[in-house]
Amino acid sequence: MSMTTAINVPIISGPRAYGRRYWVFAVPAAAVVLVVILFPWLFTLYMSVHDWKVTGDTPYVGLANYAKMLSDERFLYAVVRTLYFTAASVVAPLILGVWAAVCFASKFRLRGLARTLFVLPMMATPVAISLVWTMMFHPQLGVLNYLLTSVGLPPSTWVYDASTVIPTLVMVETWQWTPLVMLIVLGGIASLPTDPYEAAILDGASAWQMFRHITLPLVWPFIMVAAVIRLIDALKTFDTIYVITLGGPGTASETINILLYQTAFAYYDLGYGSAMVVVFFVLILLISLLLLRIRQREDLR
Amino acid sequence: MIRRRQMLATTAAATLAMPAIVERANAQSTFDWKQFKGQSIEVNYQLSPRGDVAKANLKAFEELTGMKVGFEQIPEQQQRPKVAMEMATGHPSFDVVNVGMHVQKRLIERAKWMEDLRPFLADKSLTAPDYDFDDFSKPSMAVATAPDGKLNVIPLNQDLFIVFWNKELFAQKGLQAPPKTLDEMMTMAHQLTDASKGIYGFVGRGLKNANMTFWDDVLLKWDQETVTPDGKTLLTDTPAAIEAATWYQKIMRECAPPGVIGFNWNECQTTFMQGRAAIWWDGIGFSAPLLDPQKSKVVGKVGFAPDPAGKVRNCATFIDGIGIPATAKNKKQAWLFVQWVTGKTMMNEQLRSGSGTPARLSCYAQQDVLKGSAFPPEWFETTEVSLKMARSGLPVIVPVTEFRDTIGAAVTNLIAGADPATELKKATAVFQPVLDKSNEG
């Protein structure tokens, strides 16, 4: 009944009444947000102030879980590792992605095919490609060390050593997500006007000068968009690390995500795990806001 | 009036008693595998040869009972959290579940997640007369039973740590027999290592968490467990623990292939099957693929031997079981599956196919099982010797996974060159409060 009136009434009472009745259409979306985003969020907050184990009671402990984090060496290392991994997996795809975009913007034979091949890694399922990479990383039987040794280079330990594990994981991340950056930046380059370039060529500018002083400043907003997307994705990375190393060797590649998963679902300490999620969420929020702020300021300029 | 009322009451009482009478009649009738024909159950296994052998024979169960089985196998690192979460919600998606008792014994006891199986065993309409429950080994029953006598699971497998050795690589260095002591193993492993050819004397688990089963087995040679019998005090920084860790560090650093720090059993298995390692020390349950020509390059060259001796002679055993969640929907139907899979036929098949070493003792006495197997007599001798000297590996505490991660990370760090005493003392100090807290409530 209410639906019929909601639809019928505005037609009779004129255009202004529409606005007041539109909320009906937002209800399904709002309900979904409430159930699958807001409620879990509030419940996570609630759990984070309780000693929530899967067995027995769940007493209220106030901010004890948060205080524990400050003295938990494993957690603090995980934060540092998360930042290191994220920074590397944002910067590397950005540089390579911009470079690839500039290459793919120029005209050459079989460009369509080359572009398609280039974006393929992005289409693959992270878990599936992680399993393939894991096999390739095997120090004795993996194809990567076979290739290295067959060209006379020493074999690497890849993910089987604390010192090489994060760079190797960043390599996988870069391999998979450089195409995304490339696509965004390529779109930016395609939308650029051609006259600045014509003027530059008349003035005798080199290709590097044109890139540095025309392309880069003009596509900068696109690069920033790619950076924000990449940043949020890299911070959230779970599947690749979980499948390839499970945070190891030891805890050498254990990021906050992996640690909080282990805490909540392997140690069954849901309270502490929830507190980590809250801190992690705030961290993502702060970094994203910071980047958006930088972008806005540049837009104003 | 009174008569009529009495009569009514009698009729009512009789009507009420009817189902009970019918039930008793059923109880007295003989056991029938087909009693739940047409119904279905969900079964959840850890990914392992035990799951594989059950899955391969599911059709036999479906024909026997006329029931349908939904079968799911998940790698143990994902299966344990999934099962725990579903149990905690009280609505598990499965009626039968495979539990690694060496990890979750105390947890399931404390949380009361499992159905007591004793009533099913006692009910003649539900349990076949030839089930022979007394056939299970004592250590396995001790693990399956809670301190209050509740039977949480039926033992499915009693995995034993043994030594796999490559006879061809041994012969190349003039060695004939497998190592009998820890010292002998260390010397042989050095002798057998030839890094320039990519051949290593030894391979074993280095990966955090996974390495704890292996290191614990080494520690047992010093006649020491990881926790005091009351489950309250860690023994992971004692002089014996440090000596065991030093032994582990030496063999893993000097005789194992590079990257062993990240090896779980499957990487070790692959390395051994490719003929790249001369000795592999791990669970007997991983034997079958070594004899499969499709997967292994060492078929016909594999030797099996019991654990080497240290101060004492023993080997670690890890028991897993199969049971029914207390909140399962189809418990009686589930019991038929549990009974079938732990029955003599399936346990014999598990042993014959090399998928595991059952806790049922009668399996080992059957000559036809032994003869019908692809495994050499040496394998059965190793099993027999090991079963007799088996000691429970991993501590019986609630936070086993966190124990394995924390102490395991320290042991992993040793392969990278850290000092055993420092690492173990630090990890023990970190984990002791966690253990204390788990004992509080």
Chai-1 contact restraints between the chains, C-beta under 6 A:
chainA,res_idxA,chainB,res_idxB,connection_type,confidence,min_distance_angstrom,max_distance_angstrom,comment,restraint_id
A,V54,B,A84,contact,1.0,0.0,6.0,A-B,restraint_1
A,V54,B,A88,contact,1.0,0.0,6.0,A-B,restraint_2
A,T55,B,R110,contact,1.0,0.0,6.0,A-B,restraint_3
A,T55,B,A111,contact,1.0,0.0,6.0,A-B,restraint_4
A,G56,B,G441,contact,1.0,0.0,6.0,A-B,restraint_5
A,P139,B,P258,contact,1.0,0.0,6.0,A-B,restraint_6
A,P139,B,G259,contact,1.0,0.0,6.0,A-B,restraint_7
A,Q140,B,P257,contact,1.0,0.0,6.0,A-B,restraint_8
A,Q140,B,R276,contact,1.0,0.0,6.0,A-B,restraint_9
A,T157,B,P258,contact,1.0,0.0,6.0,A-B,restraint_10
A,T157,B,G259,contact,1.0,0.0,6.0,A-B,restraint_11
A,Y160,B,G259,contact,1.0,0.0,6.0,A-B,restraint_12
A,Y160,B,I261,contact,1.0,0.0,6.0,A-B,restraint_13
A,Y160,B,G262,contact,1.0,0.0,6.0,A-B,restraint_14
A,A162,B,A416,contact,1.0,0.0,6.0,A-B,restraint_15
A,G248,B,K208,contact,1.0,0.0,6.0,A-B,restraint_16
A,G248,B,G262,contact,1.0,0.0,6.0,A-B,restraint_17
A,P249,B,I261,contact,1.0,0.0,6.0,A-B,restraint_18
A,P249,B,G262,contact,1.0,0.0,6.0,A-B,restraint_19
A,P249,B,T412,contact,1.0,0.0,6.0,A-B,restraint_20
A,G250,B,K208,contact,1.0,0.0,6.0,A-B,restraint_21
A,G250,B,A409,contact,1.0,0.0,6.0,A-B,restraint_22
A,G250,B,T412,contact,1.0,0.0,6.0,A-B,restraint_23
A,G250,B,N413,contact,1.0,0.0,6.0,A-B,restraint_24
A,T251,B,A409,contact,1.0,0.0,6.0,A-B,restraint_25
A,F265,B,P81,contact,1.0,0.0,6.0,A-B,restraint_26
A,A266,B,P81,contact,1.0,0.0,6.0,A-B,restraint_27
A,A266,B,T401,contact,1.0,0.0,6.0,A-B,restraint_28
A,Y267,B,E402,contact,1.0,0.0,6.0,A-B,restraint_29
A,Y268,B,A84,contact,1.0,0.0,6.0,A-B,restraint_30
